Amino acid sequence: MEIIKCQDAVDLGVKSAEKSAQIINEAINEKGSARIVLSTGKSQLETLNHMISQPIQWEKVEMFHLDEYINLPENHPASFRKYLKERFTSKLPLKKAHFIDSEGNVGEMIKQLNEEISKESIDLGIIGIGENCHIAFNDPPADFQTKEPFIIVNLDQACKEQQVGEGWFSSIDVVPPQAITMSVHQILQCRCIVSPVPFLVKAEAIKNVLESEKITNQIPATILRSHPNCTLYLDQDSGSLIKEKVL
């Protein structure tokens, strides 16, 4: 894992967007198209904001959506497909965008997503890290064994608290108990991973991920350390608790 320390969230967004554009353009140059996975949340805002202005042939890019709450209407402020449509796909002429529509037949939706994502390799995954060290909605103890691309998971208390803390829900009681998420195994299939993680609220999680003696499903994001091409972007706040020897 390569670690890039940035000045602040904006600087982090610029650098992670530029790295993402480089990966996408390399894939387009090599094979004529690119497939990417996008995550959401406050940590990703600057990265996505700067990505849309990158010199990329977006009509050659196919996008997959990382996770979504089950039975949450798209018009809800916390809907991840709403988030991506407003901030990303509506601004670009993408080749195709695959969203997780969790309001209908969930089993059929997962089947379709699994078929689509398995057709070709994924060139880039932009993967955040949660306050409880989850990646996507793979909360601890995360399932490191399943090979299914998309799965149903139960959200833990810390995950729900993060969603409320970021302002997506008014209270823990109204956070959906389950979500559809890309599995840990599928995330690791991305040829390259860019992980933008700003803000002080992520400092303890980053410390745990980087200083853990072992890769463990109790700290799900430690699995990113095993990926052959993963770049972690931190700002001064999120990296504030890390020992210098780790960096």
C-alpha positions as CSV (number, residue, x, y, z in Angstrom):
1,M,0.0,0.0,0.0
2,E,1.3,3.4,-0.9
3,I,0.3,6.3,1.5
4,I,0.0,9.8,0.2
5,K,-0.2,12.5,2.9
6,C,-2.1,15.7,1.8
7,Q,-2.5,19.1,3.3
8,D,-6.3,19.1,3.6
9,A,-9.4,17.5,2.1
10,V,-9.3,19.7,-1.0
11,D,-5.7,18.8,-1.7
12,L,-6.6,15.2,-1.1
13,G,-9.5,15.4,-3.5
14,V,-7.3,16.9,-6.2
15,K,-4.5,14.3,-5.9
16,S,-6.8,11.3,-5.6
17,A,-8.8,12.5,-8.6
18,E,-5.7,12.9,-10.7
19,K,-4.5,9.4,-9.8
20,S,-7.9,8.0,-10.6
21,A,-7.9,9.7,-14.0
22,Q,-4.4,8.3,-14.7
23,I,-5.7,4.8,-14.0
24,I,-8.8,5.2,-16.1
25,N,-6.9,6.7,-19.1
26,E,-4.3,3.9,-19.0
27,A,-7.2,1.4,-19.2
28,I,-8.8,3.2,-22.1
29,N,-5.5,3.4,-23.9
30,E,-4.8,-0.3,-23.4
31,K,-8.2,-1.8,-24.2
32,G,-10.5,1.0,-25.4
33,S,-12.7,1.2,-22.3
34,A,-12.6,1.3,-18.5
35,R,-14.7,-0.1,-15.7
36,I,-14.8,1.7,-12.3
37,V,-16.4,1.3,-8.9
38,L,-17.5,4.4,-6.9
39,S,-18.2,4.9,-3.2
40,T,-20.1,7.7,-1.6
41,G,-20.2,9.7,1.6
42,K,-18.7,12.9,2.8
43,S,-15.1,11.6,2.4
44,Q,-15.6,11.2,-1.3
45,L,-17.1,14.6,-2.1
46,E,-13.8,16.4,-3.1
47,T,-12.5,13.4,-5.1
48,L,-15.7,13.1,-7.2
49,N,-15.9,16.9,-7.5
50,H,-12.4,17.0,-9.1
51,M,-12.8,13.8,-11.1
52,I,-15.6,15.2,-13.2
53,S,-13.2,17.9,-14.6
54,Q,-10.4,15.4,-15.5
55,P,-9.5,14.9,-19.2
56,I,-11.2,11.5,-19.6
57,Q,-13.2,10.0,-22.4
58,W,-16.1,9.4,-20.2
59,E,-18.2,7.8,-23.0
60,K,-15.8,4.9,-22.7
61,V,-16.2,4.4,-18.9
62,E,-18.6,2.0,-17.3
63,M,-19.5,2.7,-13.6
64,F,-20.6,0.4,-10.8
65,H,-22.2,1.6,-7.5
66,L,-20.6,0.2,-4.3
67,D,-23.5,-0.1,-1.9
68,E,-27.0,1.0,-1.0
69,Y,-29.5,0.7,1.8
70,I,-32.3,-1.8,1.4
71,N,-35.7,-0.3,0.8
72,L,-34.5,3.3,1.0
73,P,-36.3,5.5,-1.6
74,E,-34.1,7.2,-4.2
75,N,-35.4,10.6,-3.2
76,H,-34.2,10.2,0.4
77,P,-31.2,12.5,1.2
78,A,-29.2,9.4,2.3
79,S,-29.7,7.5,-1.0
80,F,-26.4,6.6,-2.5
81,R,-27.7,6.4,-6.0
82,K,-29.2,9.9,-5.6
83,Y,-25.8,11.0,-4.3
84,L,-24.0,9.7,-7.4
85,K,-26.6,10.8,-9.9
86,E,-26.6,14.4,-8.6
87,R,-22.8,14.7,-8.2
88,F,-21.4,12.4,-10.9
89,T,-23.4,10.6,-13.6
90,S,-25.7,13.6,-14.4
91,K,-22.6,15.6,-15.3
92,L,-20.9,13.1,-17.5
93,P,-21.7,11.1,-20.7
94,L,-20.8,7.7,-19.3
95,K,-20.9,4.6,-21.4
96,K,-23.1,2.9,-18.7
97,A,-23.9,3.3,-15.0
98,H,-25.0,0.3,-12.9
99,F,-27.0,1.4,-9.8
100,I,-28.2,-0.7,-6.9
101,D,-32.0,-0.3,-7.0
102,S,-32.8,-1.8,-3.6
103,E,-36.5,-0.9,-3.6
104,G,-37.7,-3.8,-5.7
105,N,-36.8,-7.5,-5.9
106,V,-33.5,-7.4,-4.0
107,G,-32.6,-11.0,-4.9
108,E,-33.1,-10.3,-8.6
109,M,-31.2,-7.1,-8.4
110,I,-28.2,-8.8,-6.8
111,K,-28.3,-11.5,-9.4
112,Q,-28.2,-8.9,-12.2
113,L,-25.4,-7.0,-10.6
114,N,-23.3,-10.1,-10.1
115,E,-23.7,-11.0,-13.7
116,E,-22.8,-7.6,-15.0
117,I,-19.8,-7.0,-12.8
118,S,-18.4,-10.5,-13.6
119,K,-18.3,-9.9,-17.4
120,E,-15.0,-8.1,-17.3
121,S,-12.4,-7.0,-14.9
122,I,-12.7,-3.7,-12.9
123,D,-9.9,-1.2,-13.5
124,L,-10.4,1.1,-10.6
125,G,-12.2,1.1,-7.3
126,I,-12.5,4.3,-5.3
127,I,-13.0,2.8,-1.9
128,G,-13.4,4.8,1.4
129,I,-12.8,3.6,4.9
130,G,-15.4,4.1,7.6
131,E,-15.1,5.2,11.2
132,N,-15.5,1.5,12.2
133,C,-12.9,0.5,9.6
134,H,-15.4,-0.9,7.2
135,I,-15.0,-0.9,3.4
136,A,-18.3,-0.5,1.6
137,F,-20.8,-1.8,4.2
138,N,-18.6,-4.7,5.2
139,D,-18.8,-3.9,8.9
140,P,-16.7,-5.9,11.4
141,P,-16.5,-8.8,11.6
142,A,-16.5,-8.6,7.8
143,D,-17.0,-11.7,5.6
144,F,-13.6,-12.3,4.0
145,Q,-14.6,-15.7,2.6
146,T,-17.6,-15.2,0.3
147,K,-16.8,-14.9,-3.4
148,E,-20.2,-13.4,-4.3
149,P,-19.7,-10.0,-5.8
150,F,-22.7,-8.3,-4.1
151,I,-24.2,-9.5,-0.8
152,I,-26.8,-8.4,1.9
153,V,-25.3,-7.3,5.2
154,N,-26.6,-6.0,8.5
155,L,-25.3,-2.6,9.6
156,D,-23.6,-2.4,13.0
157,Q,-24.2,0.3,15.6
158,A,-21.0,2.2,14.8
159,C,-21.8,2.3,11.1
160,K,-25.3,3.7,11.9
161,E,-23.8,6.3,14.2
162,Q,-21.5,7.5,11.4
163,Q,-24.4,7.9,9.0
164,V,-26.2,10.0,11.6
165,G,-23.1,12.0,12.4
166,E,-22.6,12.9,8.8
167,G,-26.1,14.2,8.6
168,W,-27.7,11.6,6.3
169,F,-30.3,10.6,8.9
170,S,-32.0,12.3,11.8
171,S,-31.4,9.5,14.3
172,I,-30.1,5.9,14.5
173,D,-33.7,4.6,14.7
174,V,-34.4,5.6,11.1
175,V,-31.2,4.2,9.6
176,P,-32.1,1.1,7.6
177,P,-30.8,-2.1,9.3
178,Q,-29.6,-3.7,6.1
179,A,-27.8,-2.9,2.9
180,I,-26.6,-4.4,-0.4
181,T,-22.9,-4.1,-0.6
182,M,-20.0,-5.1,-2.8
183,S,-18.2,-7.9,-1.0
184,V,-14.6,-7.7,0.3
185,H,-13.5,-10.3,-2.3
186,Q,-15.0,-8.3,-5.1
187,I,-13.4,-5.1,-4.0
188,L,-10.0,-6.8,-4.0
189,Q,-10.6,-7.8,-7.7
190,C,-10.2,-4.2,-8.7
191,R,-6.9,-3.8,-10.6
192,C,-6.2,-0.6,-8.8
193,I,-7.7,0.9,-5.6
194,V,-7.7,4.5,-4.7
195,S,-8.8,5.2,-1.1
196,P,-9.5,8.8,-0.2
197,V,-9.9,9.2,3.6
198,P,-9.9,12.8,4.9
199,F,-11.1,14.3,8.2
200,L,-10.3,14.0,11.9
201,V,-13.2,11.6,12.6
202,K,-11.3,9.0,10.5
203,A,-8.0,9.3,12.4
204,E,-8.6,6.5,14.9
205,A,-9.7,4.2,12.1
206,I,-6.7,4.9,10.0
207,K,-4.4,4.3,13.0
208,N,-6.1,0.9,13.6
209,V,-5.9,0.0,9.9
210,L,-2.2,0.8,9.5
211,E,-0.9,-0.2,12.9
212,S,-2.7,-3.5,13.3
213,E,-0.2,-6.4,13.5
214,K,-2.3,-8.5,11.3
215,I,-4.9,-8.3,8.5
216,T,-8.2,-9.2,10.3
217,N,-11.9,-9.1,9.5
218,Q,-12.4,-7.3,12.8
219,I,-10.6,-4.3,11.1
220,P,-12.0,-4.9,7.6
221,A,-9.9,-2.2,5.8
222,T,-6.7,-3.9,6.8
223,I,-7.4,-6.2,3.8
224,L,-6.4,-3.3,1.6
225,R,-2.9,-3.7,2.8
226,S,-2.8,-7.0,0.9
227,H,-3.8,-5.4,-2.4
228,P,-0.9,-5.1,-5.0
229,N,-1.9,-1.6,-6.2
230,C,-3.7,0.4,-3.5
231,T,-3.0,4.1,-2.8
232,L,-4.3,5.6,0.5
233,Y,-4.8,9.3,0.5
234,L,-4.8,11.0,4.0
235,D,-5.0,14.6,5.0
236,Q,-3.3,16.1,8.0
237,D,-6.3,15.3,10.2
238,S,-6.9,11.7,9.2
239,G,-3.2,10.9,9.4
240,S,-2.6,12.7,12.7
241,L,-2.5,9.6,14.9
242,I,-0.1,7.5,12.8
243,K,3.4,6.9,13.9
244,E,6.0,8.3,11.6
245,K,7.7,5.0,11.1
246,V,4.4,3.7,9.6
247,L,4.3,6.5,7.0
